[in-house]
């Protein structure tokens, strides 16, 4: 596991406000650990599971891994950096030269296929957190290379289709995604392959993430049976019957 050796500034974007850190591999990562001293285990688990699923589906997700923030480092960093906490944390490798995608440029950057892939993925994992105001996409400056990030809000228990298709960044591709039998068949095959990695991703979660507190007295509030049921919806006709 990569060890974090330096903690720099906190990111401006994103609800979890990840910290830019340096690993002992000399690479830089945006790391999500604690928020205001509290472990964000549910967020980390969702990130880890969705990163594997997105990668398996073929989305251009930013490179990810689990890093360790040594307690010895935590003890000596400035007070502001202590917000990140210590122990195993979810990390996305920094994309050099990347900028936040702006809504007015997305049509020039995201291809039709990529837009449909992202729309389907977010619909599949119940992710309401990709809108015009909050795209959660990075673009490498001077290129059309898109990187998909931030899935800590996936498997939302308050998810509903109306809200999703009203506000999603790529909602205009809804008809093309759901009204073509050939498109549906291709996506079902891809979803079959992506779903196959779920168990491996779940089994590779750090033991510490199964607890909501440092003392490990309160179990994490994620119902894996419900997550599994959400992910299996694509096997039902109702999943594809959006109008």
LOZA-317499 format. One record per atom (N, C-alpha, C, O, CB): residue in one letter; x, z negated, y negated. Coordinates in steps of 0.02 Angstrom, whole numbers, padded with zeros to 5 digits, always signed. Each point is the difference from the previous one (the first is absolute). Glycine has a CB too. Layout:
AXZY;...
***
This chain:
X+00043+00000+00060;X-00043+00000-00060;X+00044+00000-00063;X+00050-00036-00003;X-00142-00026+00066;X+00073+00102-00111;X+00038+00003-00063;X-00008-00066-00038;X-00055-00026-00007;X+00039+00151+00002;X+00072-00150-00019;X+00000-00062-00039;X+00002+00017-00074;X+00041+00041-00022;X+00017-00103+00116;X-00100+00030-00133;X+00001+00009-00073;X+00057-00041-00029;X+00007-00060+00016;X-00133+00081-00019;X+00166+00011-00039;X+00058-00035-00029;X-00006-00009-00076;X+00036-00040-00029;X+00034+00086+00122;X-00115-00007-00124;X-00011-00008-00072;X-00073+00013-00015;X-00032+00043+00030;X+00150-00008-00056;X-00146-00072-00022;X-00069+00010-00023;X+00002+00016-00074;X+00027-00038-00040;X-00073-00042+00128;X+00018+00137-00105;X+00000+00022-00070;X-00069-00011-00032;X-00032-00051+00012;X+00122+00136+00016;X-00112-00039-00068;X-00062-00010-00038;X-00062+00014+00042;X+00002+00033+00052;X+00061-00002-00155;X-00118-00057+00078;X-00065+00011+00031;X-00030+00065-00026;X+00005+00016-00059;X-00022-00141+00072;X-00015+00163+00032;X-00030+00064-00019;X-00060-00012-00047;X-00033-00051+00004;X+00071+00102+00105;X-00051-00002-00152;X-00055-00005-00046;X-00066+00022+00032;X-00053-00027-00016;X+00132+00047-00079;X-00075+00029+00141;X-00060+00025+00033;X-00013-00038+00064;X+00045-00028+00030;X-00027+00141-00080;X-00081-00112+00069;X-00019-00029+00064;X-00024-00071-00005;X+00030-00041-00036;X+00051+00116+00089;X-00135-00090-00018;X-00028-00068-00001;X+00049-00052+00026;X+00004-00055-00026;X-00118+00105+00041;X+00151-00031+00038;X+00046-00047+00031;X+00065-00010-00040;X+00038-00046+00015;X-00086+00079+00095;X+00059+00010-00160;X+00060-00006-00042;X+00064-00010+00043;X+00032-00052-00005;X-00104+00003-00087;X+00090+00099+00132;X+00060-00007+00041;X+00062-00005-00043;X+00001+00020-00058;X-00057+00044+00149;X+00108-00092-00062;X+00065-00007-00033;X+00048+00054+00024;X+00002+00016+00060;X-00021-00140-00073;X+00058+00151-00033;X+00053+00046+00019;X+00058-00043+00026;X+00024-00046-00034;X-00060+00134-00053;X+00058-00071+00147;X+00053-00039+00032;X+00053+00046+00030;X-00010+00060+00009;X-00072-00152+00016;X+00139+00062-00011;X+00054+00036+00034;X+00012-00031+00068;X+00003-00061+00008;X+00050+00090-00119;X-00046+00015+00162;X+00012-00024+00067;X+00074+00001+00017;X+00041+00028-00036;X-00154+00011+00068;X+00129-00070+00025;X+00070+00001+00021;X+00022+00067+00027;X+00058+00009+00019;X-00069-00129+00006;X-00035+00169-00024;X+00018+00069+00016;X+00016+00040-00063;X+00010+00061+00003;X-00083-00067+00098;X+00074-00028-00159;X+00016+00030-00066;X-00057+00043-00027;X+00009+00035-00049;X+00111-00037+00081;X-00178+00000+00000;X-00058+00038-00024;X-00046-00046-00040;X+00004-00062+00005;X+00002+00140+00094;X-00050-00047-00140;X-00046-00038-00042;X-00071+00005+00027;X-00021+00052+00025;X+00096-00032-00125;X-00111-00074+00095;X-00068-00005+00028;X-00047-00035-00048;X+00020-00044-00039;X+00029+00042+00155;X-00112+00023-00113;X-00053-00038-00033;X-00030-00046+00053;X-00028+00024+00050;X+00004+00069-00137;X+00030-00158+00076;X-00017-00049+00052;X-00062-00040-00020;X-00006-00024-00056;X+00128+00017+00088;X-00168+00001+00016;X-00060-00040-00009;X+00004-00062+00044;X+00001+00005+00061;X-00069+00099-00089;X+00069-00162-00003;X+00004-00062+00037;X-00053-00048-00021;X-00058+00006+00021;X+00179+00011-00009;X-00103-00065-00054;X-00048-00050-00026;X-00028+00025-00067;X+00029+00043-00032;X+00033-00137+00091;X-00118+00065-00079;X-00025+00008-00068;X-00011-00071-00027;X-00040-00039+00026;X-00017+00152-00001;X+00094-00128-00078;X-00004-00067-00031;X+00009-00055+00051;X-00036-00050+00000;X-00039+00097-00087;X+00123-00038+00132;X+00017-00053+00048;X-00041-00002+00063;X+00012-00042+00043;X+00023-00020-00139;X-00084+00107+00102;X-00043+00001+00059;X+00014+00061+00043;X+00000+00056-00026;X-00088-00120-00037;X+00099+00055+00128;X+00010+00058+00045;X-00060+00046+00000;X-00057-00022+00006;X+00133-00048+00066;X-00064+00135-00079;X-00053+00049+00000;X-00001+00036+00068;X+00012+00060+00005;X-00002-00044-00131;X-00025-00055+00177;X+00005+00026+00068;X-00049+00057+00015;X+00019+00050+00030;X+00020-00162+00004;X-00101+00105-00056;X-00049+00052+00014;X+00020+00066-00031;X-00006+00053+00030;X-00083-00140-00025;X+00115+00083-00067;X+00023+00061-00034;X+00058+00031+00037;X+00003+00061+00009;X-00040-00108-00119;X+00084+00006+00133;X+00058+00025+00035;X-00020+00033+00066;X+00027+00052+00018;X+00044-00141-00071;X-00117+00058+00088;X-00023+00028+00064;X-00034+00067-00011;X+00013+00047+00037;X-00028-00163+00009;X-00028+00120-00096;X-00034+00063-00014;X+00050+00055-00018;X-00006+00057+00023;X-00095-00120-00063;X+00151+00045+00000;X+00052+00048-00018;X+00036+00026+00062;X+00010+00060+00008;X+00005-00118-00120;X+00004+00012+00155;X+00039+00018+00060;X-00041+00044+00048;X+00024+00051+00024;X+00039-00159-00035;X-00125+00089+00023;X-00043+00040+00044;X-00014+00069-00029;X+00006+00050+00034;X-00058-00156+00008;X+00034+00108-00106;X-00017+00064-00031;X+00061+00045-00008;X-00006+00061+00005;X-00087-00118-00066;X+00151+00028+00049;X+00060+00041-00006;X+00013+00037+00065;X+00017+00059+00000;X+00031-00140-00083;X-00055+00046+00140;X+00009+00033+00065;X-00054+00053+00012;X+00016+00055+00024;X+00036-00160+00020;X-00114+00089-00060;X-00054+00048+00011;X+00008+00061-00045;X-00010+00057+00023;X-00065-00151+00008;X+00093+00084-00094;X+00010+00056-00046;X+00058+00044+00023;X-00005+00062-00002;X-00040-00132-00092;X+00098+00039+00114;X+00059+00038+00024;X-00019+00041+00062;X+00019+00058+00005;X+00058-00147-00051;X-00113+00059+00092;X-00020+00034+00061;X-00048+00057-00015;X-00002+00050+00037;X+00019-00156+00027;X-00057+00099-00116;X-00047+00053-00019;X+00035+00057-00036;X-00028+00055-00007;X-00062-00140-00002;X+00151+00073-00014;X+00038+00052-00033;X+00000-00004-00075;X+00020+00048-00034;X-00046+00022+00129;X+00004-00125-00123;X+00002-00008-00073;X+00071-00014-00023;X+00039-00031+00036;X-00158-00012-00036;X+00137+00066-00060;X+00068-00011-00027;X+00006-00070-00029;X+00009-00008-00060;X+00001+00130+00036;X-00014-00171+00066;X+00004-00070-00024;X+00073-00017-00014;X+00045+00023+00034;X-00149-00055+00033;X+00114-00010-00117;X+00067-00022-00016;X+00029-00038+00060;X-00036-00035+00035;X+00007+00028-00159;X+00094+00014+00135;X+00032-00035+00056;X-00014-00075-00005;X+00001-00029-00055;X+00089+00117+00061;X-00104-00119+00050;X-00019-00071+00000;X+00035-00037+00056;X+00024+00029+00048;X-00135+00001-00098;X+00114-00096+00042;X+00030-00042+00051;X-00018-00072-00016;X-00030-00015-00051;X+00126+00097+00071;X-00077-00127+00025;X-00004-00071-00013;X+00070-00025-00017;X+00048+00013+00037;X-00149-00028+00041;X+00106-00020-00133;X+00064-00029-00020;X-00005-00075+00002;X-00054-00028+00004;X+00080+00127-00077;X+00031-00131+00071;X+00000-00073-00002;X+00031-00024-00066;X+00053+00022-00020;X-00045-00028+00146;X-00043-00040-00158;X+00025-00032-00061;X+00028-00068+00021;X-00039-00046+00014;X-00045+00107-00090;X+00149-00068+00080;X+00029-00063+00023;X-00020-00059-00044;X-00004+00006-00061;X+00100+00058+00108;X-00109-00120-00015;X-00019-00059-00038;X+00057-00022-00045;X-00011-00028-00054;X-00066-00008+00146;X+00140+00048-00070;X+00057-00018-00042;X+00001+00040-00065;X+00019-00026-00052;X+00046-00002+00156;X-00087+00092-00101;X-00005+00041-00061;X-00056-00027-00044;X+00008-00006-00060;X+00036+00107+00122;X-00101-00115-00031;X-00057-00026-00037;X+00018-00063-00040;X-00024-00009-00056;X-00051+00055+00145;X+00118-00087-00061;X+00017-00063-00033;X+00042+00010-00063;X+00000-00044-00044;X-00004-00010+00155;X+00039+00111-00117;X+00046+00008-00057;X-00022+00052-00051;X+00032+00007-00052;X+00058-00040+00130;X-00144+00070-00065;X-00022+00051-00047;X-00037-00033-00059;X-00023-00056+00006;X+00015+00141+00087;X+00003-00049-00150;X-00037-00027-00057;X-00073-00016+00019;X-00026+00027+00048;X+00100+00040-00126;X-00105-00110+00040;X-00067-00024+00015;X-00050+00057+00008;X-00044-00002+00043;X+00071-00103-00106;X-00022+00156+00020;X-00047+00055+00003;X+00004+00037+00067;X-00051+00022+00027;X+00059-00010-00152;X+00053-00004+00151;X+00010+00035+00063;X-00026-00040+00059;X-00012+00029+00053;X+00111+00028-00103;X-00106-00122+00043;X-00025-00042+00054;X-00072+00017+00018;X-00024-00018+00054;X+00101-00072-00090;X-00111+00126-00008;X-00069+00021+00014;X-00004+00043+00063;X-00051+00002+00034;X+00026-00006-00156;X+00081+00038+00138;X+00001+00044+00058;X-00001-00039+00065;X-00021+00025+00052;X+00082+00059-00119;X-00038-00146+00065;X+00002-00041+00060;X+00060+00015+00044;X+00050+00027-00023;X-00173-00032+00018;X+00117-00013+00069;X+00055+00011+00047;X-00029+00016+00069;X-00061-00005+00011;X+00137-00073-00076;X-00032+00098+00111;X-00022+00018+00067;X-00014+00075+00006;X+00016+00037-00046;X-00064-00151+00059;X+00018+00136+00042;X-00013+00071+00009;X-00052+00026-00049;X-00050-00033-00013;X+00078+00020+00134;X-00016+00072-00148;X-00045+00029-00051;X-00004+00076+00010;X+00045+00031+00028;X-00016-00123-00109;X-00083+00120+00057;X-00010+00073+00004;X+00039+00033-00055;X+00000-00023-00057;X-00114+00008+00108;X+00148+00071-00035;X+00041+00034-00049;X-00009+00075+00003;X-00004+00030+00054;X+00087-00123-00047;X-00086+00124-00065;X+00000+00073-00006;X+00066+00020-00033;X+00018-00026-00052;X-00145+00032+00043;X+00162+00041+00039;X+00063+00022-00028;X-00012+00036-00066;X-00045+00041-00005;X+00094-00031+00120;X-00009-00026-00165;X-00009+00031-00065;X+00011+00075+00004;X+00049+00023+00029;X-00012-00129-00084;X-00083+00144+00025;X+00006+00072-00002;X+00036+00017-00066;X-00028-00007-00054;X-00078+00025+00124;X+00167+00005-00064;X+00041+00015-00059;X-00033+00052-00044;X-00020+00054+00024;X+00122-00083+00041;X-00108+00014-00129;X-00028+00048-00047;X-00076+00007+00003;X-00028+00047-00028;X+00134+00012+00036;X-00139-00105+00027;X-00073+00005+00007;X-00036-00028-00061;X+00023-00048-00031;X-00010+00039+00156;X-00070+00039-00141;X-00042-00023-00054;X-00071-00008+00026;X-00019+00032+00049;X+00092+00024-00136;X-00111-00097+00053;X-00070-00011+00018;X-00040+00065-00013;X+00005+00028-00054;X+00004-00152+00027;X-00047+00146+00077;X-00039+00061-00010;X-00055-00012-00052;X-00037-00049+00003;X+00060+00084+00116;X-00027+00010-00167;X-00053-00003-00050;X-00058+00044+00021;X+00011+00053+00031;X+00074-00075-00122;X-00145+00001+00076;X-00059+00036+00024;X-00003+00072-00026;X-00025+00044+00035;X-00035-00152-00030;X+00086+00120-00065;X-00005+00067-00028;X+00050+00049+00031;X-00004+00060-00011;X-00034-00112-00095;X+00085+00026+00146;X+00049+00044+00032;X-00012+00008+00074;X+00034+00040+00032;X+00048-00074-00117;X-00129-00002+00113;X-00007-00001+00073;X-00019+00068+00028;X+00021+00017+00055;X-00054-00136-00063;X-00006+00158-00029;X-00021+00065+00026;X+00059+00049+00005;X-00002+00047+00039;X-00111-00066-00088;X+00165+00007+00009;X+00059+00043+00002;X+00050-00022+00053;X+00047+00037+00016;X-00064-00014-00137;X+00008-00083+00147;X+00049-00029+00046;X-00026-00004+00071;X+00033+00023+00047;X+00014-00087-00142;X-00105+00035+00104;X-00027-00011+00067;X-00033+00064+00026;X-00045+00027-00031;X+00027-00148+00004;X+00041+00146+00083;X-00030+00058+00031;X-00068-00018+00028;X-00017-00059+00008;X+00130+00106+00020;X-00152+00004-00015;X-00067-00011+00029;X+00005-00039+00065;X-00037-00047+00011;X-00005+00153-00065;X+00089-00087+00097;X+00007-00033+00064;X+00019-00073-00008;X-00028-00043+00033;X+00062+00152+00017;X+00014-00123-00094;X+00020-00069-00011;X-00057-00041-00029;X-00011-00057+00021;X+00129+00095-00039;X-00155-00010-00029;X-00056-00035-00030;X-00052-00017+00053;X-00027-00056+00000;X+00047+00115-00108;X-00035-00012+00152;X-00048-00013+00054;X+00026-00052+00049;X-00037-00042+00024;X-00005+00159-00036;X+00107-00114+00027;X+00030-00048+00045;X-00006-00071-00028;X-00018-00047+00036;X+00098+00135+00005;X-00066-00095-00105;X-00002-00066-00032;X-00072-00026-00003;X-00013-00058+00013;X+00116+00086-00080;X-00149+00017+00050;X-00071-00019-00003;X-00023-00024+00069;X-00033-00052+00005;X+00013+00136-00098;X+00036-00047+00144;X-00020-00019+00068;X+00032-00067+00020;X-00034-00043+00027;X+00022+00164+00003;X+00076-00128-00044;X+00034-00062+00019;X-00032-00061-00033;X-00015-00049+00034;X+00121+00114-00019;X-00117-00061-00080;X-00029-00057-00035;X-00071-00014+00024;X-00021-00058+00004;X+00092+00085-00103;X-00109+00025+00114;X-00067-00008+00028;X+00005-00034+00068;X-00040-00044+00016;X-00002+00146-00078;X+00090-00081+00101;X+00010-00027+00068;X+00016-00074-00001;X-00028-00038+00039;X+00068+00150-00004;X+00004-00133-00080;X+00022-00071-00001;X-00038-00042-00052;X+00019-00057-00013;X+00094+00096+00049;X-00166-00012-00064;X-00041-00037-00049;X+00042-00024-00059;X-00001-00058-00018;X-00074+00022+00111;X+00111+00083-00123;X+00041-00016-00058;X-00033+00025-00064;X-00002+00061-00012;X+00106-00055+00084;X-00129-00051-00112;X-00032+00018-00063;X+00049+00003-00058;X-00019+00015-00057;X-00085-00068+00099;X+00167+00040-00028;X+00049-00010-00053;X+00043+00063-00013;X+00061-00004-00002;X-00058-00116+00033;X-00037+00177-00041;X+00036+00060-00022;X-00049+00040-00044;X-00039+00041+00025;X+00114-00038+00081;X-00071-00015-00169;X-00047+00029-00048;X+00038+00038-00054;X+00061-00001-00001;X-00145-00091+00024;X+00047+00125-00067;X+00032+00036-00055;X+00042-00049-00043;X+00055+00017-00022;X-00150+00068+00021;X+00069-00144-00010;X+00036-00048-00041;X+00056-00036+00038;X+00044-00029-00031;X-00147+00014-00033;X+00100+00018+00130;X+00050-00034+00041;X+00015+00042+00062;X-00023-00016+00055;X-00017-00098-00096;X+00080+00168+00033;X+00010+00048+00054;X+00041-00025+00059;X-00006+00025+00056;X-00004+00060-00142;X+00053-00134+00074;X+00046-00025+00052;X+00036+00057+00035;X+00006+00003+00061;X-00081-00101-00045;X+00100+00144-00057;X+00041+00056+00023;X+00060+00006-00046;X-00005-00009-00061;X-00096+00069+00109;X+00158-00045-00019;X+00061+00012-00039;X+00018+00073+00005;X-00012+00033+00050;X+00052-00150-00030;X-00009+00143-00074;X+00023+00069+00000;X+00073-00001-00022;X+00018-00031-00050;X-00134+00076+00024;X+00157-00010+00063;X+00071+00004-00018;X+00006+00046-00060;X-00022+00058+00002;X+00059-00078+00119;X-00007-00005-00174;X+00004+00036-00063;X+00031+00070+00010;X+00051+00008+00034;X-00040-00117-00094;X-00044+00159+00030;X+00025+00068+00003;X-00016+00036+00065;X+00022+00057+00010;X+00066-00093-00085;X-00127+00003+00118;X-00018+00031+00064;X-00075-00009+00012;X-00036-00028-00042;X+00152+00007+00088;X-00139+00045+00011;X-00069-00012+00021;X-00003-00045+00061;X-00049+00000+00038;X+00016+00112-00085;X+00086-00150+00057;X+00004-00045+00057;X-00040-00064-00014;X+00016-00038-00045;X+00097+00084+00077;X-00165-00056+00008;X-00044-00058-00008;X+00016-00052+00053;X+00012+00016+00058;X-00103+00058-00107;X+00090-00137+00029;X+00007-00056+00046;X-00061-00045-00006;X-00020-00019-00055;X+00147+00025+00048;X-00156-00023+00064;X-00060-00042+00003;X+00021-00073+00007;X+00042-00016+00042;X-00109+00111+00009;X+00038-00139-00092;X+00018-00071+00003;X-00063-00044-00006;X-00054+00025-00015;X+00167+00001-00036;X-00104-00090+00063;X-00049-00053-00013;X-00063+00005+00042;X-00046+00038-00016;X+00091-00042-00099;X-00047-00035+00168;X-00060-00003+00042;X-00020-00072+00014;X-00032-00014+00051;X+00064+00123+00000;X-00014-00154-00096;X-00016-00071+00012;X-00074-00015-00007;X-00022-00055+00017;X+00135+00028-00058;X-00153+00075+00015;X-00071-00010-00007;X-00041+00034+00055;X-00061+00002-00004;X+00079-00011-00119;X+00016+00035+00173;X-00035+00035+00054;X-00042-00048+00042;X+00008-00061-00005;X+00085+00145+00008;X-00138-00056+00037;X-00045-00038+00043;X-00041-00049-00041;X-00013-00057+00021;X+00094+00067+00074;X-00102+00013-00153;X-00038-00040-00048;X-00069-00017+00029;X-00038+00045+00018;X+00100+00010-00115;X-00078-00119+00101;X-00065-00020+00028;X-00057+00016-00047;X-00059-00003+00020;X+00116-00087+00044;X-00041+00107-00127;X-00052+00019-00048;X-00004+00076-00009;X-00034+00025-00045;X+00051-00134-00013;X+00018+00146+00101;X+00000+00073-00004;X-00070+00029+00008;X-00040-00025+00040;X+00157+00024+00005;X-00131+00054-00084;X-00060+00040+00013;X+00014+00072-00019;X+00039+00013-00046;X-00114-00113+00024;X+00042+00146+00057;X+00014+00071-00009;X-00017+00025-00070;X+00037+00041-00028;X-00060-00026+00149;X-00031-00040-00150;X-00020+00024-00066;X+00055-00014-00052;X+00017+00043-00039;X-00137-00063+00069;X+00146-00040-00029;X+00053-00017-00047;X+00063+00041+00014;X+00032+00025-00046;X-00078-00141+00036;X+00062+00124+00073;X+00060+00038+00019;X-00003+00071-00026;X+00047+00023-00032;X-00035-00094+00134;X-00067+00106-00090;X-00004+00071-00019;X-00019+00010-00073;X+00000+00056-00024;X-00031-00032+00141;X+00017-00078-00152;X-00011+00005-00072;X+00065-00005-00038;X+00009+00034-00051;X-00122-00085+00066;X+00160+00010+00010;X+00060-00015-00039;X+00065+00024+00030;X+00052-00003-00034;X-00113-00094-00007;X+00062+00120+00102;X+00064+00019+00030;X+00032+00058-00038;X-00033+00045-00026;X-00009-00083+00137;X+00108+00035-00115;X+00039+00049-00037;X-00015+00072+00023;X-00002+00045-00042;X+00090-00131+00028;X-00098+00096+00079;X-00011+00067+00027;X-00071+00010+00027;X-00010+00037+00048;X+00131-00033-00020;X-00169-00036-00060;X-00069+00004+00023;X-00028+00071-00002;X-00047+00015+00037;X+00032-00131-00078;X+00044+00160+00000;X-00026+00068-00006;X+00011+00041+00064;X-00028+00054+00008;X+00050-00059-00130;X+00019-00021+00168;X+00013+00035+00063;X-00046-00023+00056;X+00008+00020+00057;X+00110-00006-00092;X-00167-00054+00018;X-00045-00029+00050;X-00035+00054+00041;X+00000-00003+00062;X-00016-00095-00137;X-00014+00147+00043;X-00037+00052+00036;X+00045+00040+00046;X-00020+00016+00056;X-00061-00010-00151;X+00140+00011+00072;X+00046+00039+00041;X+00023-00040+00061;X+00015+00029+00052;X+00022+00033-00154;X-00034-00127+00094;X+00023-00043+00055;X-00054-00009+00053;X+00015-00001+00059;X+00060-00057-00139;X-00137+00051+00059;X-00053-00019+00047;X-00046+00057+00023;X-00039-00009+00046;X+00044-00100-00099;X+00000+00167+00022;X-00047+00053+00016;X+00031+00058+00039;X-00028+00055+00001;X-00034-00086-00102;X+00118+00020+00132;X+00034+00053+00037;X+00016-00027+00070;X+00039-00047+00007;X+00009+00098-00114;X-00077-00021+00157;X+00009-00023+00070;X+00073+00006+00022;X+00025-00043+00035;X-00143+00077-00010;X+00151+00019-00046;X+00070+00010+00020;X+00045-00053-00033;X+00045-00027+00032;X-00066+00150-00018;X+00008-00138-00076;X+00038-00052-00035;X-00010-00067+00035;X+00047-00038+00010;X-00059+00100-00119;X-00050-00076+00128;X-00016-00062+00035;X+00039-00005+00066;X+00029-00052+00015;X-00144+00052-00067;X+00116+00053+00091;X+00035-00001+00064;X+00074-00014-00008;X+00030-00037+00038;X-00115+00118+00007;X+00116-00049-00096;X+00071-00011-00012;X+00015-00071-00020;X+00049-00030+00021;X-00039+00150-00054;X-00054-00148-00009;X+00011-00068-00022;X-00011-00051+00056;X+00035-00050+00004;X-00070+00085-00119;X-00012-00022+00158;X-00012-00046+00057;X+00063-00003+00043;X+00019-00054+00022;X-00143+00080-00023;X+00155+00031+00014;X+00062+00001+00040;X+00055-00040-00035;X+00037-00036+00033;X-00069+00148+00014;X+00037-00105-00113;X+00051-00036-00037;X-00015-00075-00001;X+00046-00041+00004;X-00025+00142-00074;X-00084-00119+00064;X-00019-00070+00000;X+00012-00033+00068;X+00019-00058+00004;X-00104+00083-00092;X+00074+00013+00141;X+00015-00025+00068;X+00074-00020+00004;X+00016-00054+00026;X-00106+00128+00023;X+00134-00032-00074;X+00071-00014+00002;X+00018-00059-00045;X+00041-00043+00019;X-00019+00164+00005;X-00053-00124-00082;X+00016-00054-00047;X-00024-00067+00027;X+00036-00050-00005;X-00045+00130-00090;X-00050-00082+00124;X-00027-00063+00026;X+00043-00029+00055;X+00001-00060+00011;X-00115+00100-00041;X+00150+00003+00065;X+00042-00022+00056;X+00056-00046-00021;X+00027-00037+00041;X-00053+00143+00015;X+00044-00106-00121;X+00055-00044-00023;X-00024-00069-00021;X+00040-00043-00015;X+00021+00145-00022;X-00127-00112+00035;X-00026-00062-00026;X+00025-00062+00038;X+00023-00048-00030;X-00125+00111-00007;X+00098-00060+00102;X+00019-00058+00040;X+00074-00016-00009;X+00019-00059-00005;X-00107+00088+00088;X+00130+00022-00086;X+00071-00010-00011;X+00013-00032-00068;X+00040-00047-00005;X-00015+00146+00078;X-00060-00075-00124;X+00008-00029-00067;X-00023-00073-00001;X+00034-00043-00029;X-00051+00157-00022;X-00039-00127+00082;X-00027-00069+00001;X+00047-00047+00038;X+00013-00056-00022;X-00130+00102+00017;X+00144-00022+00061;X+00044-00042+00041;X+00067-00013-00034;X+00036-00047+00019;X-00093+00092+00082;X+00075-00004-00150;X+00065-00009-00033;X-00005-00041-00064;X+00049-00006-00037;X-00015+00115+00086;X-00092-00137-00063;X-00008-00043-00059;X+00042-00063+00007;X+00003-00029+00055;X-00119+00075-00073;X+00148-00069-00034;X+00038-00063+00003;X-00046-00058+00017;X-00057-00003-00024;X+00140+00048-00059;X-00059-00091+00121;X-00040-00058+00019;X-00022-00040-00061;X-00055-00028-00001;X+00116+00022+00109;X-00019+00004-00160;X-00016-00038-00061;X-00062+00027-00035;X-00035-00037-00035;X+00156+00011+00022;X-00135+00091+00022;X-00057+00030-00035;X-00067-00020+00029;X-00052+00018-00028;X+00126+00076+00000;X-00074-00129+00083;X-00063-00021+00031;X-00027-00064-00032;X-00052-00025+00021;X+00089+00079+00085;X-00002-00079-00157;X-00020-00062-00033;X-00007+00010-00075;X+00040+00036-00031;X+00016-00102+00121;X-00106+00035-00120;X-00012+00007-00071;X+00042-00048-00043;X+00004+00008-00060;X-00119+00029+00088;X+00144-00086+00004;X+00039-00049-00037;X+00069-00008+00031;X+00011+00016+00058;X-00117-00076-00091;X+00151+00034-00007;X+00069-00010+00023;X+00003-00050+00058;X+00042+00007+00044;X-00002+00019-00160;X-00085-00074+00115;X+00000-00051+00053;X-00027+00026+00067;X+00006-00033+00051;X-00020-00053-00140;X-00014+00147+00087;X-00029+00032+00060;X-00055-00043+00031;X+00001-00014+00060;X+00110+00071-00039;X-00158-00077-00064;X-00057-00040+00024;X-00066+00038-00006;X-00050-00020+00029;X+00112-00083-00063;X-00061+00158-00005;X-00062+00039-00010;X+00013+00072+00022;X+00044+00034-00027;X-00080-00108-00070;X-00002+00097+00146;X+00011+00067+00026;X-00023+00054-00049;X-00046-00011-00040;X+00033-00034+00156;X+00045+00103-00113;X-00016+00055-00045;X-00072+00022+00010;X-00027-00002+00055;X+00147+00038-00054;X-00152-00015-00056;X-00070+00018+00002;X-00012+00074+00011;X-00037+00032-00037;X+00015-00128-00038;X+00054+00124+00126;X-00012+00070+00018;X-00030+00002+00070;X+00028-00027+00047;X+00068+00067-00121;X-00153-00006+00079;X-00033+00008+00065;X+00021+00067+00029;X-00025+00052-00021;X-00075-00124-00016;X+00146+00071+00084;X+00027+00062+00028;X-00053+00040+00038;X+00005+00061+00004;X+00107-00117+00003;X-00161+00022+00021;X-00053+00035+00035;X-00041+00042-00049;X-00020+00056+00015;X+00015-00148+00071;X-00006+00065-00146;X-00036+00037-00052;X+00042+00059-00024;X-00026+00055-00010;X-00034-00159-00025;X+00125+00093+00025;X+00045+00055-00020;X-00001+00055+00052;X-00003+00059-00018;X+00076-00141-00044;X-00069+00064+00125;X-00002+00049+00054;X-00065+00040+00000;X+00000+00060+00010;X+00075-00135+00058;X-00131+00041-00080;X-00065+00034-00003;X-00003+00049-00059;X-00027+00055+00007;X-00026-00156+00046;X+00081+00081-00109;X+00002+00045-00058;X+00038+00063+00017;X-00021+00056-00016;X+00015-00155-00062;X+00063+00091+00110;X+00043+00057+00015;X-00029+00046+00053;X+00018+00058+00004;X+00079-00129-00035;X-00142+00045+00072;X-00029+00041+00053;X-00063+00037-00022;X-00030+00036+00040;X+00077-00116+00041;X-00067+00072-00143;X-00061+00032-00024;X+00002+00076+00004;X-00051+00032+00008;X+00035-00129-00083;X+00076+00126+00069;X+00006+00073-00001;X-00024+00032+00065;X-00012+00060+00002;X+00108-00071-00081;X-00103-00028+00131;X-00022+00026+00064;X-00076+00007+00004;X-00028+00024+00049;X+00128-00077+00003;X-00133+00031-00106;X-00073+00004-00004;X-00022+00053-00049;X+00033+00012-00051;X-00040-00133+00081;X-00048+00153-00016;X-00025+00054-00044;X-00015-00026-00070;X+00008+00037-00049;X-00056+00020+00149;X+00027-00119-00105;X-00018-00027-00066;X+00059+00001-00049;X-00010+00009-00060;X-00075-00082+00117;X+00145+00065-00031;X+00060+00002-00042;X+00006+00066-00037;X+00025+00002-00056;X+00031-00081+00135;X-00078+00133-00046;X+00008+00067-00027;X-00063+00027-00034;X-00002+00059-00019;X+00086-00039+00107;X-00135-00061-00096;X-00063+00025-00024;X-00011-00012-00075;X-00057-00001-00023;X+00012-00019+00136;X+00100+00012-00151;X-00006-00011-00071;X-00027+00062-00034;X+00022+00056+00014;X+00073-00137-00010;X-00141+00072-00050;X-00031+00057-00035;X+00010-00007-00076;X-00022+00042-00038;X-00064-00031+00130;
***
